[in-house]
Amino acid sequence: MKILSIRRLRGPNVHLSRPAVVARLRLDELAGRETSDIEGFPERLLRALPGLAEHHCAAGTPGGFVSRMRGGTYFGHVTEHVSIELSQRIGRDVSFGRTISAGEPGLYDLIVECPEDESPESTLAAELLETAAELVTAVAGGDCLPGTALAERLAALTGLAEREATGPSTRSIIVAARRRGIPVERYADLSLLRLGWGNRRRLAWAAMTDRTSGIGVDIAADKQVTRRLLEDAGVPVAAGGVARTAQEAVRLMTVLGAPVVVKPRQGRQGRHVALNLRTPADVENAYAAAGGDVVVERQLPGRDYRVLVVAGEVVAAAERLAAHVVGDGESTVAGLVASTNADPRRGEGHTRVLTRIALDDHALALLDRQDCTPATVPAAGRQVWLRDNANLSTGGTGSDVTERVHPDVAALCLRVAALVGLDIAGIDLRLGDIAAPLPPPDDPERITGGVIEVNAAPGLRMHLAPVRGRSRDVGDAIVRAMFPGGSDGRIPTAAVTGTNGKTTVARLTAYLLAGTGLRVGLTTTDGVSIGGRTVHLGDATGPLSAQMVLGDPGVQAAVLETARGGALRRGLGYDWTDVGVITNITADHLGQDGLDSIEALAHVKALIAERVRDGGTLVLNADDPWVRSLPERTRVRADRKRIVWFGTDAGQPVLAAHLGRGGTAYVLEDGWLVQATGARRMPLLRVEEVPGSFDGAAPYAAVNALAAAAAARALGAPHELVAERLASFEPRLDNPGRATVLRLGEVTLFIDYAHNPAAIATVLRTLHRLFGPHRCMAAVTLPGDRRDDLLAASAQVLADGVTRVVLYDDEDPRGRTPGEVSALVEREMRARRPQLHAVRAQGHRAAVEAALRLAVPGDVILVLYEKLDAVLDHLEELGAVPADAAVVHAERLTARPTLDLGIRPTRAGSSR
C-alpha cells in the first residue's frame, strides 16, 4: 500500500464537525482483496495491536471491527482503524474515521479525526498513517513489524505528540473557553491562544493575557526588584540582597545568618535555586551553579504555599512539597525514583500535570547531605529529599488548600499582585500555616513568614491536579476575567455561498452592515478587506482568509464568502456563524475534488447551512430547487434555526407556505423589493432603482439585493437603513468586475466574471435587453479546471448569444495544455453555429483589441476575464471610461427580439 497524498482540514468539514486529515491511499497488491482472503490476518494484527479488539466499527459495540475483519473487509478500512489505534497508543485522543472510494479500484480516501488544537503544520497525522499502512502491509504479507521496532516508532511519536500538545495550563483555558462557546484558535504548536473574534478577541499565552502588564512581568522576573518593591511597601519578605561575586554571596550569608537561599536573579521554574545553605562552600557552589548575579536571602521557616490571584481574586491555593521519595525498606533510591516516575501523570517538562524527578547533580548533592546515594535502600517510611525547592517543574507536588486560606493571607496576596502590577500572579509564600492570621507588623514573629517570590505566567498544574484535595478550575477563572458578564467573544458573522452571485451578495451585505457604523471584515474571491480597505489580494474564500478577518482586532462584524474549494480542501475557518446565505446551486466545478453531480455539490454547500448556530438565520433562495431541499437535511437542523427565504415570486409554494405560517421572506412584488412577514409588507426599493439592475434589465441584481438585505437585517441592520444603503451602492466602486460597464468611443464594454453556463446565459439575457441580440459580441476566457462538458455547455450558450467572439486562454491553464480550452470552446461554438465569427488570440490584451476591431458603433462587448485588474488597466490605457447608466439606458433596443440562449436555468441560476 502507498499513501499518495495527505491534506489537513483545519475546521468543520463535509465529513466531520472537527478537524480531520484526508489521506489518498492506493492499495496496490491488496486491491480487490479482503481480510478474510489472507489466512490468520486478524489474529496477527491483534497480536500487534490488542486494542483493536475494543473498536466498535459499524456494529456499535466493542469487537465490531474484529468481526468485520474476520468476515472480510477491505484494507483501506483496516488502515483507518490501525491509524486510530496508534493515535490512542501515543495519547492522541481521536476516535472518528471513515474510508471511502476515491473513484478508482484500489484507491481510497481515509478520513481520520485530528485533535482540535493540534497544529495544522504537525506531521503526526501523516506519520501515524504511514506507520499504519506499513504495519497492515507487513501483517498482510504474513509478517509483522518487530515488536521492538514498533515500540521504538511509537515512543518517538509519543515524544513528538507530547512536545506539540498543549500543556495542562493552556489546555485548562481552552476547555473553559469552549465550554462557554468562545471560539479558540491556537497558534502553531505554541501556548499562544486567540480567544474570541474581531474587536472582542483576546490573547492568552499560558497564564498571561494581552492585558498582563509588561512592566509587571519584568518586575516579577527580577527577584531583587520584586523583593525591594514589596519590602518598601511594608510587605513581609525575607531579608537579602544581590551578589555579583561569590565573595559577596558569602558575605551576605554571614550578615543574614544561615541558613540562606541562593537563587538566580532572573531565574524561573526553580532552576538553580539552592536552599538550606549553611557554609561558605555551600554558598560558593550554589553561586557557581546559578551562573552569577544571584539573590541571597535568609531562608524563612515554614511551609511552601502558592496562591493564585486572577483579576483581583484569590482563586486557588496549594501547599507545595519538594520532590522526594519514601523508603519501603526494600527498594533503592534510584528504584523509588523510577517507580515514582512511572506514574502516568508525570512527564517531561510541563507536558503533564506532574514532572518526572531527575537524579541530576543537584539531586546527588542533596542525597549526599542526607548520607545517601542512588543505591541506598532507605528504611520504610523515611523521606529522602531530591530537591530543596518545591517547584512542580522540578518534580514537586501540590495539595489544595484553597478553602483554608486565612483572609489576612488572601488580602496580602491581592495587595502583592496589585503592587507588582499583574492581572494573573502566582504568589509564593513561606508560612507556618496558611490558615493562621498574619502577625501584626510590630510582632517580632513577623519574620517567620512572608512572600518569597511573585510569578508572572504562573503554572496552573498544582491547582488543576493536586495530589490531595479538590481540583480547581483555574482556567475558567482566567476566562471569566478575560470575558466578563458571560460574553462569548463573538462578533456578528455571516457566511455566503452558492454557485453564482456569492461575491456580489457578500460585498453588498458588508456594505449594508457598514452603514450601521460597524467596521466590517469581508472575504471574497478577489481578496480581504477590513473597513472597506483591501488588505490582501487574491482568492480569499478559504479558511485562512476567514481567520485573517476573524483574528483582526478592528473588525466588528464579518461577512465571509465561502467557496466549495476551500471547504473541501481545507475545511471551514470558523465553527459557527449567525447567518448563512446560499444563493443557488447549479452545475459548476463538477469533476473537481470528487464532485461529479449537482447533488454532491449541494452536499458541500449544505455545510454552510449546517454551521449556522442554533437560533441563527438561514437565508435561502426559494427559486432554486436544490436550495429549497436543504432544510430537509438532518445535519442542517433547520428546526433549531430561523429560515428566511428570498425569491422572485411570493406565490412560489414553499415561500407562500412559509409566509402563511407568519415567516419572513424577501421577495419581488409589483416592481418592488419587499420584506414580507406573514401578510405584512414593508417595501425596500423599486426594482429599476436597484444599482446594477440597469433599470430592471438585469433582474439578477434585484435577487442579489434581496439576499443581502435578508442577511443584513438578520444581523441587526434597521429596515430604513437597508433601504437607503441599497439605493446608494455603486457597483463600479463597491462591486468591481461584476457587470462593470465602460465606454470606448461608441462601443460599450461589459466586464463580468461569469464562468459557467447559467451565469453566462444570465449576462447575455441582460445585454440582449439593453442592446439587442445582434449588437452583442464577446472576448472570452474560461477556466481550464472545468470539465469538458461544462466548457461545452458554456460555449453553446455563447454561440447562441453573440454574433462575434474572440477566444483566449487564462494565463494559468489549470492543468490544461496552452490553447486547449480556447480550442475546445471554438470547436463547440462552431458546431452549434457554423456561421459564427470566432477567432482566437493570445492573452487578454490581444483578445480585447481584436474584439474592438470587430466592433461597430453601438455594439457591446462582453469581456470575461481571469484577472480583473489586468483587464481594467489595459482598457484604461486604451482610453475606456466608466459609462453612465443613463447612457446605457439610452441605447437600449427594447424592440428587438431576444435570442434563445440554448439553456434555461431556474430563476436561481439567474442570481449571480
Residue pairs with C-beta under 8 A, 6 or more apart in sequence:
1 25
1 26
1 27
1 28
1 30
1 75
1 79
1 133
1 136
1 137
2 25
2 26
2 28
2 133
3 23
3 24
3 25
3 26
3 126
3 129
3 130
3 133
4 24
4 25
4 26
5 23
5 24
6 21
6 22
6 23
6 24
6 125
6 126
6 129
7 21
7 22
7 569
7 570
8 19
8 20
8 21
8 22
8 114
8 120
8 125
8 570
9 15
9 16
9 19
9 20
9 21
9 22
9 569
9 570
9 571
10 19
10 120
10 543
10 570
10 571
10 573
11 19
11 543
11 570
11 571
11 572
11 573
11 574
11 575
12 18
12 571
12 572
12 574
12 575
12 607
12 610
12 611
13 19
13 20
13 567
13 568
13 571
13 572
13 607
14 567
14 568
14 603
14 604
14 607
15 22
15 98
15 111
16 96
16 111
16 113
17 611
18 96
18 113
18 114
18 116
19 113
19 114
19 115
19 116
19 118
19 120
19 571
20 96
20 111
20 112
20 113
20 114
20 571
21 111
21 112
21 114
21 125
21 126
21 129
22 109
22 110
22 111
23 109
23 110
23 112
23 126
23 129
24 102
24 107
24 108
24 109
25 76
25 79
25 107
25 108
25 109
25 110
25 133
26 106
26 107
27 74
27 75
27 76
27 106
27 107
27 108
28 106
30 75
30 106
30 137
30 140
31 105
31 106
32 105
32 106
33 74
33 75
34 72
34 73
34 74
34 75
35 41
35 42
35 68
35 69
35 70
35 72
35 73
35 74
35 75
35 78
36 69
36 70
36 71
36 72
37 72
38 140
40 142
41 69
41 139
41 140
42 66
42 69
42 70
44 139
44 142
44 144
45 52
45 69
45 78
45 82
45 135
45 136
45 139
46 52
46 53
46 66
47 144
48 135
48 139
48 144
48 145
48 147
48 150
49 82
49 85
49 86
49 89
49 135
51 85
51 88
51 89
52 65
52 66
52 81
52 82
52 85
53 62
53 63
53 66
54 62
54 63
55 62
55 64
55 65
55 66
55 81
55 84
55 85
56 62
56 64
56 65
57 64
57 65
57 67
57 68
57 81
58 64
58 68
59 65
59 67
59 68
65 81
68 77
69 78
74 99
74 108
75 136
75 140
76 99
76 108
76 110
77 99
78 136
79 99
79 110
79 129
79 132
79 133
79 136
80 97
80 98
80 99
80 110
80 111
80 112
80 132
81 97
82 132
82 135
82 136
83 97
83 110
83 112
83 128
83 129
83 131
83 132
84 94
84 95
84 96
84 97
84 112
84 113
86 128
86 131
86 132
86 154
86 157
87 93
87 94
87 112
87 128
88 94
89 154
89 158
90 128
90 154
90 157
90 158
90 161
91 158
91 161
91 162
91 165
92 115
92 118
92 124
92 128
92 161
93 115
94 112
94 113
94 114
94 115
95 113
96 111
96 112
96 113
97 110
97 111
97 112
97 113
98 110
98 111
99 108
99 109
99 110
99 111
100 108
100 109
100 111
101 107
101 108
101 109
102 108
102 109
102 594
103 594
109 594
110 129
112 125
112 129
114 125
115 165
117 165
117 166
117 171
117 174
117 184
117 186
118 124
118 125
118 164
118 165
119 164
119 186
119 188
119 189
121 188
121 189
122 164
122 189
123 160
124 157
124 160
124 161
124 164
127 157
127 160
128 157
131 153
131 157
134 145
135 144
135 145
135 150
138 144
138 145
145 153
162 347
162 348
162 351
162 352
163 189
163 351
164 189
165 351
166 174
166 186
166 191
167 191
167 206
167 349
167 350
167 351
167 461
168 350
168 352
168 353
168 460
168 461
168 464
168 465
169 191
169 206
169 207
169 350
169 459
169 460
169 461
169 464
169 475
170 186
170 191
170 193
170 204
170 206
171 475
172 460
172 464
172 473
172 474
172 475
172 476
173 193
173 195
173 204
173 207
173 475
173 478
173 479
174 184
174 186
174 193
174 475
175 475
176 473
176 475
176 476
176 478
176 479
177 183
177 184
177 193
177 195
177 475
177 479
177 483
177 489
178 184
179 476
180 479
180 483
180 486
180 488
181 488
181 490
182 195
182 196
182 479
182 483
182 487
182 488
182 489
182 490
183 195
183 196
183 197
183 489
183 490
183 550
183 574
183 575
184 193
184 194
184 195
185 193
185 194
185 547
185 551
186 192
186 193
186 194
187 193
187 194
190 205
191 205
191 206
192 203
192 204
192 205
193 203
193 204
193 205
194 201
194 202
194 203
194 551
195 201
195 202
195 203
195 204
195 479
195 482
195 483
195 489
196 202
196 483
196 487
196 488
196 489
196 490
197 489
197 490
197 491
197 493
197 550
197 551
197 555
197 558
198 491
198 521
198 549
198 550
198 552
198 553
198 554
198 555
198 556
198 557
198 558
199 491
199 519
199 553
199 554
199 555
199 556
200 487
200 489
200 490
200 491
201 489
201 550
201 551
201 553
202 209
202 210
202 211
202 482
202 483
202 489
203 209
203 210
204 210
204 478
204 482
205 457
206 457
207 424
207 426
207 457
207 458
207 459
207 460
207 478
208 217
208 424
208 456
208 457
209 423
209 424
209 478
209 481
209 482
211 423
212 422
212 423
212 424
212 456
212 457
213 421
213 422
213 423
215 421
216 420
216 421
216 422
216 425
216 456
217 422
217 456
217 457
218 225
219 225
219 226
219 229
219 420
219 421
219 454
220 226
220 420
220 422
220 425
220 454
220 455
220 456
221 266
221 268
221 456
222 265
222 266
223 263
223 264
223 265
223 266
223 267
223 295
223 453
224 241
224 242
224 265
224 295
226 420
226 453
226 454
227 237
227 238
227 240
227 295
227 297
229 419
229 420
230 237
230 416
230 419
230 420
230 451
230 454
231 237
233 415
233 419
234 441
235 412
235 415
235 416
235 419
235 450
235 451
236 412
236 438
236 446
236 447
236 449
236 450
236 451
237 450
237 451
237 452
238 261
238 297
238 298
238 299
238 300
238 430
238 450
238 452
239 256
239 297
239 298
239 447
240 252
240 256
240 260
240 261
240 295
240 296
240 297
240 298
241 252
241 295
241 296
242 248
242 265
242 293
242 294
242 295
242 296
243 249
243 251
243 252
243 262
243 287
243 293
243 294
243 295
243 296
244 292
244 293
245 287
245 292
246 283
246 284
246 287
246 288
249 262
249 283
249 284
249 286
249 287
249 294
249 296
250 280
250 283
250 284
252 260
252 296
253 260
253 277
253 280
253 283
253 296
256 296
256 297
256 298
257 298
258 277
258 278
258 279
259 275
259 276
259 277
259 278
259 298
259 299
260 277
260 283
260 296
260 297
260 298
260 299
261 273
261 274
261 275
261 277
261 296
261 297
261 298
261 299
261 452
262 273
262 274
262 277
262 283
262 286
262 287
262 290
262 294
262 295
262 296
263 272
263 273
263 274
263 290
263 294
263 295
263 297
264 271
264 272
264 273
264 290
264 291
264 293
264 294
264 295
265 293
265 294
265 295
266 293
267 273
267 290
269 391
269 393
269 394
269 459
270 387
270 389
270 390
270 391
270 393
270 394
270 396
271 393
271 394
272 286
272 289
272 290
272 291
273 388
273 389
273 391
274 282
274 285
274 286
274 289
274 290
274 362
274 388
275 299
275 388
275 389
276 299
276 369
276 388
277 283
277 286
277 299
283 296
285 365
286 294
287 294
289 362
297 452
300 430
300 447
300 448
300 449
300 450
300 452
301 430
301 432
301 448
301 449
302 430
302 431
302 432
302 448
302 449
303 319
303 430
303 431
303 432
303 433
303 434
304 319
304 320
304 321
304 322
304 389
304 390
304 428
304 429
304 430
305 317
305 318
305 319
305 320
305 401
305 428
305 429
305 430
305 431
305 434
306 317
306 318
306 320
306 398
306 426
306 427
306 428
306 429
306 458
306 462
307 314
307 316
307 317
307 405
307 409
307 410
307 413
307 426
307 427
307 429
307 434
308 314
308 315
308 316
308 317
308 424
308 425
308 426
308 427
308 458
308 460
308 463
308 474
308 477
309 315
309 413
309 414
309 416
309 417
309 422
309 424
309 425
309 426
309 427
310 423
310 424
310 474
310 477
310 478
310 481
311 423
311 424
311 477
311 480
311 481
312 414
312 417
312 418
313 414
313 477
314 402
314 405
314 410
314 413
314 414
315 402
315 463
315 472
315 474
315 477
316 400
316 402
316 463
316 472
316 474
316 477
317 400
317 401
317 402
317 404
317 405
317 434
318 398
318 399
318 400
318 401
318 402
318 462
318 463
318 466
318 469
319 398
319 399
319 401
319 434
320 390
320 391
320 392
320 396
320 397
320 398
320 462
321 390
321 396
321 397
321 398
321 399
322 385
322 386
322 387
322 388
322 389
322 390
322 394
322 395
322 396
323 357
323 363
323 385
323 386
323 387
323 394
323 395
323 396
323 397
324 383
324 384
324 385
324 386
324 387
325 333
325 336
325 337
325 340
325 357
325 378
325 383
325 384
325 386
326 336
326 378
326 381
326 382
326 383
326 384
327 336
327 377
327 378
327 379
327 380
327 381
327 382
327 383
327 384
328 336
328 378
328 380
329 377
329 378
329 379
329 380
330 377
331 339
331 377
332 374
332 375
332 376
332 377
333 359
333 367
333 372
333 373
333 374
333 375
333 376
333 377
333 378
333 384
334 359
334 374
334 375
336 378
336 384
337 357
337 359
337 374
337 386
340 346
340 357
341 356
341 357
343 354
344 352
345 352
345 353
345 354
345 465
346 352
346 354
346 355
346 356
346 357
346 395
347 354
347 355
347 356
348 355
348 356
349 355
349 393
350 393
350 459
350 461
353 461
353 464
353 465
354 392
354 395
354 397
354 461
354 465
354 467
355 392
355 393
355 394
355 395
356 395
357 363
357 386
357 387
357 394
357 395
358 394
358 395
359 374
359 386
362 387
363 386
363 387
364 373
364 374
366 385
366 386
366 387
366 388
367 373
367 374
367 376
367 384
367 386
370 384
370 385
372 378
372 384
376 384
378 384
386 395
387 394
387 395
387 396
389 396
390 396
392 398
392 459
392 461
392 462
393 459
397 462
397 466
397 467
398 461
398 462
398 463
398 466
398 467
399 466
399 467
399 468
399 469
400 463
400 466
400 468
400 469
400 470
400 471
400 472
401 434
401 435
401 469
402 463
402 469
402 470
402 472
403 470
404 434
404 435
405 434
405 435
406 434
406 435
406 436
406 437
406 438
408 437
408 438
409 429
409 431
409 434
409 438
412 438
412 451
413 425
413 427
413 429
416 425
416 427
416 451
416 454
417 423
417 425
417 427
417 454
420 454
422 454
422 456
423 481
424 456
424 457
424 458
424 478
424 481
425 454
425 455
425 456
425 458
426 454
426 455
426 458
426 459
427 451
427 453
427 454
427 455
428 451
428 452
428 453
428 454
428 455
429 449
429 450
429 451
429 452
430 449
430 450
430 452
431 449
431 450
432 448
432 449
438 446
438 449
439 445
439 446
439 448
439 449
440 446
460 474
460 475
463 471
463 472
463 474
464 471
464 472
464 474
464 475
465 471
483 489
491 550
491 555
491 556
491 557
491 558
492 513
492 518
492 556
492 557
492 558
492 578
492 715
492 716
493 550
493 557
493 558
493 559
493 560
493 574
493 577
493 578
493 579
494 509
494 558
494 559
494 560
494 577
494 578
494 579
494 580
494 581
494 711
494 714
494 715
495 560
495 561
495 562
495 574
495 577
495 579
495 580
495 581
495 608
495 611
495 612
496 502
496 505
496 506
496 509
496 559
496 560
496 561
496 562
496 580
496 581
496 583
496 608
496 711
497 561
497 562
497 563
497 564
497 567
497 580
497 581
497 582
497 583
497 605
497 608
498 505
498 581
498 582
498 583
498 584
498 585
498 605
498 621
498 627
498 911
499 583
499 584
499 585
499 586
499 587
499 588
499 601
499 756
499 758
499 759
499 909
500 583
500 584
500 586
500 588
500 754
500 756
500 758
500 759
500 762
500 909
500 911
500 912
501 583
501 584
501 700
501 703
501 704
501 707
501 911
501 912
502 561
502 562
502 563
502 581
502 583
503 524
503 525
503 526
503 561
503 735
503 738
503 753
504 701
504 704
504 708
504 735
504 738
504 912
505 581
505 583
505 704
505 707
505 708
505 711
506 522
506 523
506 524
506 559
506 560
506 561
507 522
507 524
507 734
507 735
508 704
508 705
508 708
508 726
508 729
508 734
508 735
509 559
509 581
509 707
509 708
509 711
509 712
510 520
510 522
510 529
510 559
511 708
511 725
511 729
511 734
512 708
512 709
512 711
512 712
512 717
512 721
512 722
512 725
512 726
513 520
513 557
513 559
513 712
513 715
513 717
514 520
514 531
514 532
515 717
515 721
515 722
515 724
515 725
516 716
516 717
516 718
516 721
518 556
518 557
519 530
519 531
519 554
519 555
519 556
519 557
520 531
520 532
520 555
520 556
520 557
520 558
520 559
521 528
521 529
521 530
521 531
521 548
521 549
521 550
521 552
521 555
521 557
521 558
521 559
522 528
522 529
522 530
522 549
522 558
522 559
522 560
522 561
523 540
523 541
523 545
523 546
523 548
523 549
523 559
523 560
523 561
523 562
524 540
524 541
524 561
525 539
525 540
525 541
525 561
525 563
525 753
526 537
526 538
526 539
526 540
526 736
526 737
526 868
527 534
527 535
527 536
527 537
527 538
527 540
528 534
528 535
528 536
528 540
528 545
528 548
528 549
529 535
530 549
530 552
530 554
530 555
531 554
531 555
535 548
536 545
536 548
539 563
540 548
540 561
541 561
541 562
541 563
541 565
541 566
542 563
542 565
542 566
542 567
542 569
542 570
542 573
543 566
543 570
543 571
543 572
543 573
543 574
544 570
544 573
545 560
545 566
545 573
546 558
546 560
546 562
546 572
546 573
546 574
547 573
549 555
549 558
549 560
550 558
550 573
550 574
557 715
559 711
560 573
560 574
560 577
562 572
562 608
564 589
564 593
564 595
564 601
564 604
564 605
565 589
565 592
565 593
566 573
567 604
567 607
567 608
568 593
568 595
568 604
569 593
572 607
572 611
574 611
575 611
576 611
576 612
576 613
576 616
577 608
577 611
577 612
577 613
577 616
578 612
578 613
578 616
578 617
578 714
578 715
579 612
579 616
579 617
579 618
579 619
579 711
579 714
579 715
580 608
580 609
580 611
580 612
580 616
580 617
580 618
580 619
581 608
581 619
581 620
581 707
581 710
581 711
582 605
582 608
582 609
582 618
582 619
582 620
582 621
582 627
582 630
583 621
583 627
583 704
583 707
583 908
583 911
584 621
584 623
584 624
584 626
584 627
584 758
584 906
584 908
584 909
584 911
585 598
585 601
585 602
585 605
585 624
585 626
585 627
585 908
586 598
586 756
586 757
586 758
586 905
586 906
586 908
586 909
587 598
587 601
587 756
587 757
587 758
587 790
587 793
588 601
588 755
588 756
588 758
588 786
588 790
589 595
589 601
589 785
589 786
590 596
590 597
590 598
590 601
590 786
590 787
590 790
591 786
591 787
591 790
592 785
592 787
594 600
595 601
595 604
598 626
599 626
602 626
602 629
602 630
605 630
606 630
606 633
606 635
606 636
609 618
609 620
609 630
609 631
609 633
609 636
609 638
610 633
610 635
610 636
610 637
612 618
612 641
613 641
614 637
614 640
614 641
615 640
615 641
615 642
616 641
616 642
616 714
617 641
617 642
617 643
617 644
617 710
617 711
617 714
618 630
618 631
618 636
618 638
618 641
618 642
618 643
618 644
619 644
619 645
619 646
619 707
619 710
619 711
619 714
620 627
620 628
620 630
620 631
620 643
620 644
620 645
620 646
621 627
621 628
621 645
621 646
621 647
621 703
621 707
621 908
621 911
622 628
622 645
622 646
622 647
622 649
622 652
622 654
622 655
622 658
622 665
623 647
623 648
623 649
623 652
623 703
623 906
623 907
623 908
623 911
624 906
624 907
624 908
624 909
624 911
625 906
625 908
626 908
627 908
628 654
630 636
630 638
631 638
631 643
632 638
642 714
643 658
643 663
644 663
644 664
644 665
644 666
644 710
644 714
645 654
645 655
645 658
645 663
645 665
645 666
646 665
646 666
646 667
646 703
646 706
646 707
646 710
647 655
647 665
647 667
647 668
647 703
647 706
647 907
648 667
648 668
648 699
648 702
648 703
648 907
649 655
649 667
649 668
649 907
650 656
650 659
650 665
650 667
650 668
650 669
650 674
650 676
655 665
655 667
658 665
659 665
659 676
659 677
659 678
659 679
660 678
662 677
662 678
663 677
663 678
664 675
664 676
664 677
664 710
665 675
665 676
665 677
666 673
666 674
666 675
666 676
666 684
666 706
666 707
666 709
666 710
667 673
667 674
667 676
667 706
668 674
668 687
668 699
668 702
668 703
668 706
669 676
669 681
671 686
671 687
671 688
671 696
672 683
672 684
672 685
672 686
672 687
673 683
673 684
673 685
673 686
673 687
673 690
673 702
673 705
673 706
673 709
673 726
674 681
674 682
674 683
674 684
675 681
675 682
675 683
675 684
675 709
675 713
675 719
676 682
682 719
683 723
684 705
684 709
684 719
684 722
684 723
684 726
685 705
685 723
685 726
685 727
687 693
687 696
687 699
687 702
688 695
688 696
689 727
690 701
690 702
690 705
690 726
691 701
691 726
691 727
691 728
691 729
691 730
691 731
692 698
692 701
692 729
692 731
692 735
692 738
692 739
693 699
693 701
693 702
694 701
694 766
694 769
694 770
694 885
694 888
694 889
695 885
695 889
695 892
696 702
697 766
697 769
697 770
697 892
698 739
698 766
698 769
699 910
700 762
700 766
700 910
700 911
700 912
701 739
703 907
703 910
703 911
704 911
704 912
705 726
707 911
708 726
709 722
709 726
712 722
713 719
713 722
717 725
729 735
731 738
731 739
731 740
732 740
732 741
732 882
736 868
736 872
737 751
737 752
737 753
737 865
737 868
738 752
738 753
738 912
739 750
739 751
739 752
739 763
739 766
740 750
740 751
740 752
740 872
741 748
741 749
741 750
741 751
741 882
741 883
741 885
741 888
742 748
742 749
742 751
742 875
742 880
742 881
742 882
742 883
743 749
743 880
743 881
743 882
743 883
743 887
744 852
744 875
744 878
744 879
744 880
744 881
745 857
746 857
746 858
747 852
747 855
747 857
747 858
747 859
747 860
747 861
748 771
748 859
748 860
748 861
748 883
748 888
748 891
749 848
749 860
749 861
749 863
749 875
749 880
750 763
750 767
750 860
750 861
750 862
750 863
751 863
751 865
751 868
751 871
751 872
751 875
752 763
752 862
752 863
752 864
753 759
753 864
753 865
753 868
754 760
754 762
754 763
754 864
754 912
755 782
755 783
755 786
755 794
755 864
756 786
756 790
756 794
757 790
757 793
757 794
757 796
757 797
757 903
757 905
758 903
758 905
758 909
758 910
759 909
759 912
760 794
760 797
760 798
760 801
760 864
761 797
761 801
761 901
761 902
761 903
761 905
761 909
762 905
762 909
762 910
762 912
763 862
763 912
764 776
764 797
764 798
764 800
764 801
764 802
764 862
764 901
765 801
765 898
765 901
765 910
767 775
767 776
767 801
767 860
767 862
768 776
768 801
768 896
768 898
768 899
769 892
769 894
769 898
770 860
770 888
770 889
770 891
770 892
770 893
771 858
771 859
771 860
771 891
771 892
771 893
772 893
772 896
773 801
773 803
773 896
773 897
773 898
773 899
774 803
774 896
775 803
775 858
775 859
775 860
775 893
776 801
776 802
776 803
776 859
776 860
776 862
777 802
777 803
777 804
777 805
777 851
777 854
777 855
777 859
777 860
777 861
777 862
778 798
778 802
778 804
778 805
778 806
778 851
778 861
778 862
778 863
778 864
779 805
779 806
779 808
779 841
779 844
779 847
779 848
779 850
779 851
779 861
779 862
779 863
779 864
780 798
780 805
780 806
780 807
780 808
780 825
780 847
780 862
780 863
780 864
781 807
781 808
781 809
781 810
781 821
781 822
781 844
781 847
781 864
781 865
781 866
782 791
782 794
782 810
782 821
782 825
782 864
783 810
783 814
783 821
783 866
784 809
784 810
784 812
784 813
784 814
784 815
784 816
784 820
784 821
785 814
785 815
786 794
788 824
791 821
791 824
791 825
791 828
792 824
792 828
793 903
794 825
795 824
795 825
795 826
795 827
795 828
795 829
795 832
796 828
796 829
796 832
796 902
796 903
797 901
797 902
797 903
798 805
798 825
798 829
799 828
799 829
799 830
799 832
799 833
799 836
799 902
800 832
800 833
800 899
800 900
800 901
800 902
801 899
801 901
802 836
802 862
803 836
803 837
804 836
804 837
804 838
804 851
804 854
804 855
805 829
805 836
805 837
805 838
805 839
806 838
806 839
806 840
806 841
806 847
806 848
806 850
806 851
806 854
807 822
807 825
807 826
807 838
807 839
807 840
807 841
807 847
808 822
808 840
808 841
808 842
808 843
808 844
808 846
808 847
809 816
809 818
809 819
809 820
809 821
809 822
810 821
810 866
811 843
811 866
811 867
812 866
813 820
813 821
819 840
822 840
823 840
826 838
826 840
829 836
829 838
830 836
830 838
832 902
837 854
839 850
839 854
841 847
841 850
844 865
844 866
844 867
844 870
844 871
844 874
845 874
848 861
848 863
848 871
848 874
848 875
848 878
849 878
851 861
851 863
852 861
852 878
855 861
858 891
863 871
865 871
